[in-house]
Amino acid sequence: MDAWVSSTTARFTRRNLLLITAGATAIGGSGGAAGQSPATPASTRIEPVTVKRRGAGLRGYDPDRTFAGFTLFSPLPSTNKTVYLIDMQGNVVHTWQMPYPPGQSGYLTDRGTLFYNGQIAKVEGGRPGTEYDNGKMDAPYLVEMTTDGKIVWEWRSWEHLDPVADPITAIQDDRDVWTVANGVSEMPDGNLLLSFRDISTVVMINRETGAIYWKLGAPPLAGQHAPYMLANGNVLLFDNGPHRLDQSFPHSRVIEIDPTNKVIVWKFQEPRVADFFSPRLSNAPRLPNGNTLINEGWFGRFFEVARDGEIVWEYVNPYFGLRQNFVVNAVQRAYRYGADEIAKARKAT
C-alpha cells in the first residue's frame, strides 16, 4: 500500500471498548407462524485451524490507555515476503515486499530504514541422518562486522560456557544443538545481553574481554526470548516456559528483573497461567507510556498491557500460510512505533 497513515472518525471510551468479532449466529428468536417449529439451520463448515476459528484481526481497543502508534510485524509462513505496518484499528497502512522468505523478523533502525531478517541458506544432497558424528553439537557464536563484510569482533559460546555447568534444561530436547542463542542486544555501556533458549539462561558479556560477568538461569527462566535492558537498568524479557523446573504447568509470562539482586519486580501472566503460552518465538518491548506490547508469537497474537495488568489493545495476525506442513500465523517479533518514528522512516524511503 502507498499510504502510510490512516485515520478514523470513530471514538471509543474505556467504558465502550471496541470489540471486533468474526460474526455471530442468532439462536431461536421470534417470527414465523404461531406454533411453527423453527427451521433447521443449514450445516456450516467448521474452520479446521483452531487459531482461525477463534478469530483474527483487531480484537479490542481502549484508546484512553494505549500508546497510540503503528505496529510492525512479519508473519513466519514459509512463503511470506511481506512486512506489515498496521494502525491502532488494525488497518494496514504500509507494506514492504522483501526478496527473501520467510520473514523471520523486521524492525525500523535509528536511521529510519527497515532491517529485515530473511532466510536464504539451503543445504541440498547428502544422506539424511548423517549430519552429526561422535556426539558433536552445534553451538552459536557472535560476529560483529562492518557493512562491507570486515569482521571486527567475535565471541564463541563454547569458550565461555560449559556443557556440564550449563546443561540443556529439558531432558526431552534434542542434543544436536547446544544453547541456541535467540536474542542479543547492546546495553547502554556497550556490553551485550545475550539469551540462550535451550539452557534457559541470559548472560551479560563484557565487550572488551568477552567474559560473562552476569548470569541468570533456570529457575526462574524457561526457554526465554528477546531480553533487553530498560532505561531504568532492569531487564525485560518474554519467559516462554515450555518446561519449568519449579512449576507443574507450562506457561508463558513477561518479567522485568532487577539485575542487581535478580528479583522479579514486575510480571504479566494470566490468572489461570496456561491461558497464555507461546513455547517458542515471541518478544515484549516496553512502550514509552509504561505499557508493554506483548507478542505471543506462536499464535500471532499481539496485545498491549498496562502496568496494572489490564489488556488495553489486542490484535491477532490474520495472515496465515504453511510452515513445516502446518497452517500458521506465527510471528517472531512485533514492535510499536510512534507517529514521529514513522515520519522519520517515511523520509528515509
C-alpha positions as CSV (number, residue, x, y, z in Angstrom):
1,M,0.0,0.0,0.0
2,D,1.1,3.5,-0.7
3,A,-0.5,5.3,2.2
4,W,1.5,5.4,5.5
5,V,-1.2,6.8,7.8
6,S,-4.9,6.1,8.0
7,S,-7.4,7.8,10.2
8,T,-10.9,7.1,11.7
9,T,-13.7,9.3,13.0
10,A,-14.8,6.7,15.5
11,R,-14.2,7.5,19.1
12,F,-14.1,4.8,21.8
13,T,-14.0,5.3,25.5
14,R,-12.7,2.9,28.2
15,R,-16.3,2.0,29.1
16,N,-17.2,1.4,25.5
17,L,-14.4,-0.9,24.4
18,L,-14.4,-1.7,20.7
19,L,-14.7,-5.4,20.1
20,I,-14.3,-6.9,16.7
21,T,-15.7,-10.4,16.1
22,A,-15.7,-12.7,13.2
23,G,-19.5,-12.9,13.2
24,A,-22.5,-14.1,15.2
25,T,-25.3,-16.5,14.8
26,A,-28.7,-15.9,16.3
27,I,-30.2,-18.9,18.1
28,G,-34.0,-19.1,18.5
29,G,-35.8,-15.7,18.1
30,S,-39.3,-14.7,17.2
31,G,-41.1,-14.7,13.9
32,G,-43.0,-17.3,11.7
33,A,-46.4,-18.8,12.2
34,A,-47.6,-19.4,15.7
35,G,-46.7,-22.9,17.0
36,Q,-44.4,-23.5,14.0
37,S,-41.1,-25.2,14.7
38,P,-38.0,-23.2,13.9
39,A,-36.3,-24.2,10.6
40,T,-33.3,-26.4,10.9
41,P,-30.3,-24.3,10.1
42,A,-28.2,-25.4,7.2
43,S,-25.0,-27.1,8.1
44,T,-21.9,-24.9,8.2
45,R,-18.3,-26.0,7.6
46,I,-16.3,-25.6,10.8
47,E,-12.9,-24.0,10.3
48,P,-10.2,-26.7,11.0
49,V,-7.5,-24.3,12.0
50,T,-8.0,-23.5,15.7
51,V,-6.5,-20.0,15.7
52,K,-8.5,-19.0,12.7
53,R,-11.7,-20.3,14.3
54,R,-11.1,-18.1,17.4
55,G,-11.0,-15.0,15.2
56,A,-8.3,-12.8,13.8
57,G,-7.7,-9.1,13.2
58,L,-8.4,-6.4,15.8
59,R,-10.0,-7.9,19.0
60,G,-10.2,-5.0,21.3
61,Y,-9.0,-1.4,21.8
62,D,-9.1,1.1,24.7
63,P,-7.7,4.4,23.2
64,D,-7.6,6.1,26.5
65,R,-4.9,3.8,27.9
66,T,-2.9,2.7,24.8
67,F,0.3,4.1,23.4
68,A,-1.0,5.4,20.0
69,G,1.2,4.3,17.2
70,F,1.8,1.7,14.5
71,T,2.7,-2.0,14.9
72,L,5.2,-3.7,12.7
73,F,5.4,-7.4,12.1
74,S,6.4,-10.1,9.6
75,P,4.5,-13.4,9.5
76,L,6.5,-16.6,9.6
77,P,4.8,-18.8,6.9
78,S,7.5,-20.2,4.6
79,T,6.4,-18.3,1.5
80,N,5.8,-14.9,3.2
81,K,7.8,-12.0,1.9
82,T,5.8,-9.2,3.4
83,V,6.4,-6.9,6.4
84,Y,3.2,-5.2,7.6
85,L,2.6,-1.9,9.4
86,I,-0.9,-1.5,11.0
87,D,-2.5,1.3,12.8
88,M,-4.4,1.0,16.2
89,Q,-7.6,0.0,14.4
90,G,-5.8,-2.9,12.7
91,N,-5.7,-1.3,9.2
92,V,-2.7,-2.0,7.1
93,V,-1.1,1.4,6.4
94,H,2.1,0.2,4.7
95,T,3.8,-2.9,3.5
96,W,7.3,-3.8,2.4
97,Q,7.8,-6.6,-0.2
98,M,11.1,-8.3,0.6
99,P,13.2,-10.5,-1.7
100,Y,13.7,-13.5,0.7
101,P,11.1,-15.5,2.6
102,P,10.2,-16.3,5.3
103,G,10.1,-13.0,7.2
104,Q,11.9,-14.1,10.4
105,S,11.6,-10.5,11.8
106,G,12.0,-6.9,10.9
107,Y,12.3,-3.5,12.7
108,L,13.0,0.1,12.0
109,T,16.5,1.4,12.6
110,D,17.6,4.7,14.2
111,R,18.2,5.9,10.6
112,G,14.5,5.2,9.8
113,T,15.3,2.3,7.5
114,L,13.9,-1.2,7.7
115,F,16.2,-4.0,8.9
116,Y,14.9,-7.4,7.8
117,N,16.0,-10.9,8.7
118,G,15.1,-13.3,5.9
119,Q,16.4,-16.8,5.2
120,I,18.5,-17.8,2.1
121,A,20.7,-20.8,3.1
122,K,19.6,-24.3,1.9
123,V,21.7,-27.5,2.0
124,E,21.0,-30.0,-0.8
125,G,22.2,-33.5,-1.3
126,G,23.9,-35.9,1.1
127,R,22.3,-38.7,3.2
128,P,19.7,-37.7,5.7
129,G,20.6,-38.5,9.3
130,T,24.3,-38.2,8.9
131,E,24.7,-34.6,9.8
132,Y,26.4,-35.3,13.2
133,D,29.0,-37.8,14.4
134,N,30.7,-38.8,17.6
135,G,28.3,-36.7,19.8
136,K,29.1,-33.4,18.1
137,M,26.7,-30.5,18.8
138,D,26.2,-27.1,17.2
139,A,26.9,-24.0,19.4
140,P,26.4,-20.4,18.5
141,Y,28.9,-17.6,18.2
142,L,28.6,-13.8,17.8
143,V,30.1,-11.8,15.0
144,E,30.3,-8.1,14.6
145,M,31.2,-6.8,11.1
146,T,31.2,-3.7,9.0
147,T,28.7,-3.2,6.2
148,D,31.4,-4.2,3.7
149,G,31.9,-7.6,5.5
150,K,35.0,-7.0,7.6
151,I,34.9,-8.9,11.0
152,V,35.8,-6.6,13.9
153,W,34.7,-8.7,16.9
154,E,33.8,-12.3,17.6
155,W,32.6,-14.3,20.7
156,R,32.3,-18.1,20.8
157,S,29.9,-19.5,23.3
158,W,31.9,-22.8,23.9
159,E,34.8,-20.8,25.2
160,H,32.8,-19.2,28.0
161,L,30.1,-21.8,28.8
162,D,30.4,-25.4,30.0
163,P,28.1,-28.3,28.8
164,V,28.1,-29.7,32.4
165,A,27.6,-26.5,34.3
166,D,25.2,-25.1,31.6
167,P,23.1,-28.1,30.6
168,I,20.1,-28.3,28.3
169,T,17.2,-27.8,30.7
170,A,14.6,-30.1,29.1
171,I,15.6,-33.7,29.2
172,Q,13.3,-34.4,26.2
173,D,15.0,-31.9,23.9
174,D,17.4,-32.9,21.1
175,R,21.1,-32.8,21.8
176,D,22.3,-31.8,18.3
177,V,22.2,-28.1,19.2
178,W,23.5,-26.7,22.5
179,T,22.4,-23.4,24.0
180,V,20.5,-21.9,20.9
181,A,21.2,-18.2,21.1
182,N,17.9,-16.4,20.2
183,G,18.4,-12.8,21.2
184,V,21.2,-10.3,21.6
185,S,21.1,-6.6,22.4
186,E,23.6,-3.9,23.2
187,M,23.3,-2.3,26.6
188,P,23.9,1.4,27.3
189,D,27.5,0.7,28.5
190,G,28.3,-1.1,25.2
191,N,28.3,-4.5,26.7
192,L,26.0,-7.3,25.4
193,L,22.9,-9.0,26.8
194,L,22.5,-12.5,25.3
195,S,19.8,-15.1,25.6
196,F,20.2,-18.9,25.2
197,R,16.9,-20.7,24.8
198,D,17.9,-24.4,25.3
199,I,19.8,-23.8,28.5
200,S,17.3,-21.3,29.8
201,T,20.0,-18.7,30.5
202,V,20.6,-15.0,30.0
203,V,24.1,-13.6,30.3
204,M,25.9,-10.2,30.2
205,I,29.1,-10.2,28.2
206,N,32.0,-7.7,28.6
207,R,32.6,-6.5,25.1
208,E,36.3,-5.9,25.7
209,T,37.3,-9.1,27.5
210,G,34.5,-11.5,26.3
211,A,33.9,-12.5,29.9
212,I,30.5,-13.4,31.2
213,Y,30.0,-11.2,34.3
214,W,26.3,-11.8,35.0
215,K,24.1,-14.8,34.5
216,L,20.5,-15.8,35.2
217,G,19.3,-19.4,34.5
218,A,16.6,-21.9,35.4
219,P,14.7,-21.3,37.5
220,P,13.2,-18.8,37.2
221,L,13.8,-18.8,33.4
222,A,12.5,-21.4,31.0
223,G,13.2,-21.1,27.2
224,Q,13.1,-17.3,27.2
225,H,13.4,-14.9,24.3
226,A,14.3,-11.3,23.4
227,P,15.8,-9.8,26.7
228,Y,16.8,-6.2,26.6
229,M,17.8,-3.5,29.2
230,L,15.2,-0.8,30.0
231,A,16.1,2.8,30.7
232,N,15.8,2.1,34.5
233,G,18.5,-0.6,34.3
234,N,16.2,-3.6,34.6
235,V,16.0,-6.4,32.1
236,L,12.7,-7.2,30.4
237,L,12.1,-10.5,28.6
238,F,9.5,-12.9,27.3
239,D,9.8,-16.0,29.5
240,N,8.2,-18.8,27.3
241,G,8.1,-21.6,29.9
242,P,7.7,-24.7,27.8
243,H,9.2,-26.8,30.6
244,R,9.5,-25.1,34.0
245,L,11.8,-26.8,36.6
246,D,10.0,-25.1,39.5
247,Q,6.3,-25.4,38.5
248,S,4.0,-28.1,37.2
249,F,2.2,-26.3,34.2
250,P,3.9,-25.0,31.1
251,H,3.0,-21.3,30.7
252,S,4.4,-18.0,29.4
253,R,4.9,-14.8,31.2
254,V,6.7,-11.4,30.7
255,I,9.0,-10.5,33.5
256,E,11.1,-7.4,34.5
257,I,14.2,-8.3,36.5
258,D,16.4,-6.1,38.7
259,P,19.9,-7.3,37.7
260,T,21.5,-6.2,41.0
261,N,19.6,-8.8,43.0
262,K,17.9,-10.9,40.3
263,V,14.5,-10.2,41.8
264,I,11.4,-10.1,39.5
265,V,9.9,-6.6,40.0
266,W,7.1,-6.8,37.5
267,K,5.4,-9.6,35.6
268,F,2.4,-10.3,33.4
269,Q,0.8,-13.7,33.3
270,E,-2.8,-15.0,33.2
271,P,-4.6,-15.8,36.4
272,R,-5.0,-19.3,35.0
273,V,-1.5,-19.5,33.8
274,A,-2.0,-22.0,31.0
275,D,-4.2,-19.4,29.1
276,F,-1.1,-17.5,28.0
277,F,1.5,-19.7,26.3
278,S,3.9,-19.5,23.4
279,P,6.5,-22.3,23.6
280,R,8.8,-20.6,21.1
281,L,9.3,-17.2,19.4
282,S,7.9,-14.0,21.0
283,N,9.0,-10.7,22.4
284,A,7.7,-7.9,24.7
285,P,9.0,-4.4,24.2
286,R,8.2,-1.7,26.8
287,L,6.3,1.3,25.3
288,P,7.0,5.0,26.1
289,N,3.8,5.3,28.2
290,G,4.9,2.5,30.5
291,N,2.7,-0.2,28.9
292,T,4.2,-3.3,27.4
293,L,3.5,-4.7,23.9
294,I,3.5,-8.5,24.1
295,N,3.8,-10.7,21.1
296,E,2.5,-14.2,21.9
297,G,4.4,-15.3,18.8
298,W,3.4,-19.0,18.4
299,F,-0.2,-17.8,17.8
300,G,0.4,-14.5,16.1
301,R,-1.3,-12.6,18.9
302,F,-0.2,-9.1,19.9
303,F,-1.6,-7.3,22.9
304,E,-0.7,-4.2,24.9
305,V,-0.9,-4.5,28.7
306,A,-0.9,-1.6,31.2
307,R,1.3,-1.7,34.3
308,D,-1.7,-2.9,36.4
309,G,-2.1,-5.9,34.1
310,E,-5.1,-4.7,32.2
311,I,-5.1,-5.5,28.5
312,V,-5.9,-2.3,26.5
313,W,-5.3,-3.4,22.9
314,E,-5.3,-6.8,21.1
315,Y,-4.8,-8.0,17.6
316,V,-4.4,-11.4,16.0
317,N,-2.3,-11.7,12.8
318,P,-4.8,-12.6,10.1
319,Y,-2.2,-13.7,7.5
320,F,-1.9,-17.5,7.6
321,G,0.2,-19.8,5.5
322,L,2.1,-23.1,5.5
323,R,5.2,-23.7,7.6
324,Q,6.5,-27.2,8.1
325,N,3.2,-28.5,6.7
326,F,1.1,-26.7,9.2
327,V,-1.2,-23.7,8.6
328,V,0.1,-21.0,11.0
329,N,0.0,-17.2,11.6
330,A,3.1,-17.2,13.9
331,V,5.2,-14.1,14.2
332,Q,8.8,-13.9,15.5
333,R,8.8,-10.3,16.7
334,A,6.4,-7.3,16.8
335,Y,7.2,-3.7,17.5
336,R,5.2,-0.5,18.1
337,Y,6.3,2.9,16.7
338,G,5.0,6.4,17.4
339,A,4.0,8.8,14.7
340,D,7.3,10.7,14.9
341,E,9.3,7.5,14.2
342,I,7.1,6.6,11.2
343,A,7.5,10.1,9.9
344,K,11.3,9.7,10.1
345,A,11.1,6.3,8.3
346,R,9.0,7.8,5.6
347,K,11.6,10.5,4.9
348,A,14.2,7.7,4.6
349,T,12.3,6.0,1.8
